[in-house]
């Protein structure tokens, strides 16, 4: 089926995120605009205006009341999803790279970049305590000394966060004490993206070392590896099939040699258990920066360096497809 093309950004997409029901799709880019769309027909529902720099990350809480965004304008902002009103502005010393609500939607975490002499920190705020927001004082702030955090998500039950670093390490930080619970290094280069499975038991990482890997979310045990020839910018797990979709780019040195006219940049589908590629979807005119499965597994979206978001509904053949090992 022909994809739905969402044109709401002037710069390259940094992240796309469905809400829990999947009726809304949030998109952020290297322009200051935060967009929200109806995923069923691609109609733009509205924008959240207020940022003054590139927006790196977006998240919605479980009942889609609030939206959280983190930006290069050194702020993390909380919005009322329905009205677009800005509810909180948390100022930081450097760009906010990742942000997220815990499962209850009461606690937020965000990580800041190591830049301009400032260290990389992960901050935790409890939204039920207004004084933390008003005084801009998180109840916990974890310094990250070694290599900066490039991607982070909440672990199962909101007990910890799982963070991927520039050097390829994966850490699990306790959300109660802030201590590092587990550290592993399976990737050799920067981890660009981490996404959990629907039941939160597993997560997939996307890395610059040309692979995406599957891990257990409590033990951080490495389980599967999906190999490509290009850096992987984003990877997502299907909620109801053993499928994983990878969105990739290319090395910076090769950018001028690729013909971009044809929309050569593909989303690649791998089988979760057999680690084998079984399909590709063309379309973007630049590297794919973010991919996301719809929570019902019947469609997926991708956001690219070309500034477009494409919503793809799967054909009936996809659901009947049997993988022969």
BELCORTA-V790305 format. One record per residue. RES is the residue in three letters. SS is DSSP state (helix for helix, strand for strand, loop for the rest). BURIAL is # if it has 24 or more other C-alpha atoms within 12 Angstrom, else .. Layout:
{{RES:SS:BURIAL} {RES:SS:BURIAL}}
This chain:
{{UNK:loop:.} {UNK:loop:.} {UNK:loop:#} {UNK:strand:#} {UNK:strand:#} {UNK:strand:#} {UNK:loop:#} {UNK:loop:#} {UNK:loop:#} {UNK:loop:.} {UNK:loop:#} {UNK:loop:#} {UNK:strand:#} {UNK:strand:#} {UNK:strand:#} {UNK:strand:#} {UNK:strand:#} {UNK:strand:#} {UNK:loop:#} {UNK:loop:#} {UNK:loop:.} {UNK:loop:#} {UNK:loop:#} {UNK:strand:#} {UNK:strand:#} {UNK:strand:#} {UNK:strand:#} {UNK:strand:#} {UNK:strand:#} {UNK:loop:#} {UNK:loop:#} {UNK:loop:#} {UNK:loop:#} {UNK:strand:#} {UNK:strand:#} {UNK:strand:#} {UNK:strand:#} {UNK:strand:#} {UNK:loop:#} {UNK:loop:#} {UNK:loop:.} {UNK:loop:#} {UNK:loop:.} {UNK:strand:#} {UNK:strand:#} {UNK:strand:#} {UNK:strand:#} {UNK:strand:#} {UNK:loop:#} {UNK:loop:#} {UNK:loop:#} {UNK:loop:.} {UNK:loop:#} {UNK:loop:#} {UNK:strand:#} {UNK:strand:#} {UNK:strand:#} {UNK:strand:#} {UNK:strand:#} {UNK:strand:#} {UNK:loop:#} {UNK:loop:.} {UNK:loop:#} {UNK:loop:#} {UNK:loop:#} {UNK:strand:#} {UNK:strand:#} {UNK:strand:#} {UNK:strand:#} {UNK:strand:#} {UNK:strand:#} {UNK:loop:#} {UNK:loop:#} {UNK:loop:#} {UNK:strand:#} {UNK:strand:#} {UNK:strand:#} {UNK:strand:#} {UNK:strand:#} {UNK:strand:#} {UNK:loop:#} {UNK:loop:.} {UNK:loop:.} {UNK:loop:#} {UNK:loop:.} {UNK:strand:#} {UNK:strand:#} {UNK:strand:#} {UNK:strand:#} {UNK:strand:#} {UNK:strand:#} {UNK:loop:#} {UNK:loop:#} {UNK:loop:#} {UNK:loop:#} {UNK:strand:#} {UNK:strand:#} {UNK:strand:#} {UNK:strand:#} {UNK:strand:#} {UNK:strand:#} {UNK:loop:#} {UNK:loop:#} {UNK:loop:.} {UNK:loop:#} {UNK:loop:#} {UNK:strand:#} {UNK:strand:#} {UNK:strand:#} {UNK:strand:#} {UNK:strand:#} {UNK:strand:#} {UNK:loop:#} {UNK:loop:#} {UNK:strand:.} {UNK:loop:.} {UNK:loop:.} {UNK:strand:.} {UNK:loop:#} {UNK:strand:#} {UNK:strand:#} {UNK:strand:#} {UNK:strand:#} {UNK:strand:#} {UNK:strand:#} {UNK:strand:#} {UNK:loop:#} {UNK:loop:.} {UNK:loop:.} {UNK:helix:.} {UNK:helix:.} {UNK:helix:.} {UNK:helix:#} {UNK:helix:.} {UNK:loop:.} {UNK:loop:#} {UNK:loop:.} {UNK:loop:#} {UNK:loop:#} {UNK:strand:#} {UNK:strand:#} {UNK:strand:#} {UNK:strand:#} {UNK:strand:#} {UNK:loop:.} {UNK:loop:.} {UNK:loop:#} {UNK:loop:#} {UNK:strand:#} {UNK:strand:#} {UNK:strand:#} {UNK:strand:#} {UNK:strand:#} {UNK:strand:#} {UNK:loop:#} {UNK:helix:#} {UNK:helix:.} {UNK:helix:#} {UNK:loop:#} {UNK:strand:#} {UNK:strand:#} {UNK:strand:#} {UNK:strand:#} {UNK:strand:#} {UNK:strand:#} {UNK:loop:#} {UNK:loop:#} {UNK:loop:#} {UNK:strand:#} {UNK:strand:#} {UNK:strand:#} {UNK:strand:#} {UNK:strand:#} {UNK:strand:#} {UNK:loop:#} {UNK:loop:.} {UNK:loop:.} {UNK:loop:#} {UNK:loop:.} {UNK:strand:.} {UNK:strand:.} {UNK:strand:#} {UNK:strand:.} {UNK:strand:#} {UNK:strand:#} {UNK:loop:#} {UNK:loop:#} {UNK:loop:.} {UNK:loop:#} {UNK:loop:#} {UNK:strand:#} {UNK:strand:#} {UNK:strand:#} {UNK:strand:#} {UNK:strand:#} {UNK:strand:#} {UNK:loop:#} {UNK:loop:#} {UNK:loop:.} {UNK:loop:#} {UNK:loop:.} {UNK:strand:#} {UNK:strand:#} {UNK:strand:#} {UNK:strand:#} {UNK:strand:#} {UNK:strand:#} {UNK:loop:#} {UNK:loop:#} {UNK:loop:#} {UNK:strand:#} {UNK:strand:#} {UNK:strand:#} {UNK:strand:#} {UNK:strand:#} {UNK:strand:#} {UNK:loop:#} {UNK:loop:#} {UNK:loop:.} {UNK:loop:#} {UNK:loop:.} {UNK:strand:#} {UNK:strand:.} {UNK:strand:#} {UNK:strand:#} {UNK:strand:#} {UNK:strand:#} {UNK:loop:#} {UNK:loop:.} {UNK:loop:#} {UNK:loop:#} {UNK:strand:#} {UNK:strand:#} {UNK:strand:#} {UNK:strand:#} {UNK:strand:#} {UNK:strand:#} {UNK:loop:#} {UNK:loop:#} {UNK:loop:.} {UNK:loop:#} {UNK:loop:#} {UNK:strand:#} {UNK:strand:#} {UNK:strand:#} {UNK:strand:#} {UNK:strand:#} {UNK:strand:#} {UNK:loop:#} {UNK:loop:#} {UNK:loop:.} {UNK:helix:.} {UNK:helix:.} {UNK:helix:.} {UNK:helix:.} {UNK:helix:.} {UNK:helix:.} {UNK:loop:.} {UNK:loop:.} {UNK:loop:.} {UNK:loop:.} {UNK:loop:.} {UNK:loop:.} {UNK:loop:#} {UNK:strand:#} {UNK:strand:#} {UNK:strand:#} {UNK:strand:#} {UNK:strand:#} {UNK:strand:#} {UNK:strand:#} {UNK:loop:#} {UNK:loop:.} {UNK:loop:.} {UNK:loop:#} {UNK:loop:#} {UNK:strand:#} {UNK:strand:#} {UNK:strand:.} {UNK:strand:.} {UNK:strand:#} {UNK:strand:#} {UNK:strand:#} {UNK:strand:#} {UNK:loop:#} {UNK:loop:#} {UNK:loop:#} {UNK:strand:#} {UNK:strand:#} {UNK:strand:#} {UNK:strand:#} {UNK:strand:#} {UNK:strand:#} {UNK:loop:#} {UNK:loop:#} {UNK:loop:#} {UNK:loop:#} {UNK:loop:#} {UNK:strand:#} {UNK:strand:#} {UNK:strand:#} {UNK:strand:#} {UNK:strand:#} {UNK:strand:#} {UNK:loop:#} {UNK:loop:#} {UNK:loop:#} {UNK:loop:#} {UNK:strand:#} {UNK:strand:#} {UNK:strand:#} {UNK:strand:#} {UNK:strand:#} {UNK:loop:#} {UNK:loop:.} {UNK:helix:.} {UNK:helix:.} {UNK:helix:.} {UNK:helix:.} {UNK:helix:.} {UNK:loop:.} {UNK:loop:.} {UNK:loop:.} {UNK:loop:.} {UNK:loop:.}}
